[in-house]
Amino acid sequence: MTISRWNGALWPAYRGCVVAEDSVPPVFRASDADRDNVLDILRRNSVEGRLSSDTFLHRVELALRARGVGELGELLSDLPTPARHDSLVVRVVRLWSSFTADVRQAWRMSRLPRFVLPRDDRVYVIGRAPECDYVLRDMTVSWRHAELRPSAGSWVLADLGSKNGTHVNGWRAGPGFTVRAGDSVRFGRARFRITG
């Protein structure tokens, strides 16, 4: 995979087309947003005639099985990068858009309802069912959506096969994801900020 530098940081070959370039180690599974962005790039290149339908289908299958952003980057390494206009106006608009997106994100994060981590050591079930420990009334939350269980002094959030998924900081929780104060969690469309 080709690596390039931008403002002193290392970026994969697809140069920021994929969303999540953060502090999460590359051994973790690629996020759904990363995968969707790569699939969109492959789709555009197929429509523009740069990929045959067989190559497109093969790469879509590989993208769906990719374990990390490195594997996703390899699927795009032979495709041309979109031309970028570096005029002053475009750079200012790009900078302003990035700034307003950061402000919007910070505003949303500070306004999220709190999800308080429990103090004892038992398993908590989250869902719409009245017998759940954390009852959420949102219709996108499954009857028994997720569970929060203690693990070596921390808490692990695990999805219980819900239809709309459980996410921690934009990553699908799957069978278990360690959570801590400050994390953003989503059950279906219901969003919360974890506090201790």
N, C-alpha and C positions, 0 to 999 in steps of 0.2 A: 504494500500500500504506500502511496506517495504521501509524504508529510510536508506541509508547508508552514512557514512562520507568518504570523500576523500579530503586530504589536507585541512581539516577543514571546507569544504563546504558540504552542504547537497545535496545528489543526489537521484533521484528516484530509484526504484528497478531495472530498466533496465540498471543502471550504465553507463550512457553515450552513450547507443546505439542510443538514440534519439538526434538529432542535437541541438535543441535550448534550452540550459540552460543558460539564460541570465537574464537581469534585468527586463524583461517583467513580470508583475504580473501573477500568475497562473489563474486569473479569465479570461484571454484572451483565445481565441480559439487556439487550438494547431496549429502550422504551418504545411504547406503541407509537408515540409521536415521531421518533426516529424512523421507525419502520414505515409509517405512513408517508413521510417525506421522501424516502428512497423509492417507494412504490410510485409516488407521483412523478418523480424524475424519470423513472423507467418508462412510465406510461407516456409522458411527453415525448421522450426520445423515440418510442415506438411509433407514435402518431406522426412524428416528423421524418420517419423512414430511416432512422439511424440503427434500429434494431429490427431483426426479422421477428415474425410472430413466435417462432420456435424459441429463439434466444430470449425474447421477452418473457414467455411463459416459464422457461427454465430459471431465469433470474428472479422472477416473482416467487417461485418455489424456494429458491435459495434465500431470498430476503425473509420469507416467512419462517425459515428455520434458523436464521442467523442468530448467534448467541451474543454478539457484541457489536459495537459501532465499527470496529475494525473490519469485520466480515461484511458489513453493509457497505463500507467504503470501497472494498475490493470490487463490488458489483458495479460501481460507477467509474472505476479507474480509467477505463478506455473511452469513456464518453467525454465529449467536449464540455468545458465549463461555459455557462452562459456569459456572454460579453457584458462587462460592467462599464457603464459610463461614469467617468470620474470628474465630471464637471463640478464646479463649486456648488451650483444649485443642488445637484443630486446628492453631493456629500452632506450639505446642510440639511436637506430633507431627510436623508438616512439617519443623521445624528439626532435630529428632532424627533423622528419616529421612534428611535430607540429610547430616547429620554422619556417620551410620553408613555411608552409601553412599560418602562420601569416604574414610573409614577403610578400608573394604573394598577400594576401588580402589587406594589407596596400598599396602595390604598385598599385593594381587595383583601390582602393578607391581614391587615390590621383590623378589618371589619368582620372577619370570619367568626362564627360562634365558637366558643371554647369546647374542647373535648378533654375532660380532666382524667388523667391516668389514675387508676385506683391505688390505694395504699396497701391492700392485702394481697395474698398470693393465691388467687383462684382464677379460673377461666371465666371470662365474661362473654356473653353472646350479644351481638348487635343485630337488630333487624326490626321489622314492623310487627312481629308477633307480640301480643301483650305479655307473654312470659319471658321475653328477652330482658337481659339486664340493662341494656341501653335501647330504649324504644325510639325509633325514628319514624315519623309520620309521612315522609316523602314517598310517593308512589313508585319511584325508581329504585327504592330499596326493597330487597327481597324479604320474605317472611323471616328467614334465618339467614342473614346476609354475610356476616363475618364473625370472627371471634378474636378476643384479645386475651393472650395467655402469658403468664410470667415465664421468663427464661434467663437464668443466671444473672439475676439482678436487673434485668431490663424487661421490656414488654415486646411481644411479637404479635403483629396483626396479620391474621390469615383469612383469606376469602373462603367461604363455605359453598362454592359453586354458584354464586349469585349470577343472575342474568346480566346485570349492568356493571359488574366488577367493583373491586376495591382497589384504590390507588393511594400511594404514599409519595408525596412530592412529585407527582406525575408518573410514577412507576407503578405498574400493576403489582399488587401485593402477592397474588398467587397463594402458594401454600404457607408462606410466612415471610414477613418483612419486619425487621426491628424498627421500632418507633421510639422517639424521644421528644421531649418538650421542644416546641418550635416547628415541628413537622406539620405539613398540610396533608390532611387525609380526605378522601372522597369515597362515599358509599353511594353508588349510582350518581345522582346529581347533587346529593347532600354533601356540602363541604364544611370542614371544621379545621381549627388549629389546635394542636395538642398542647396542653399545659400540664405541668407536673403537680 
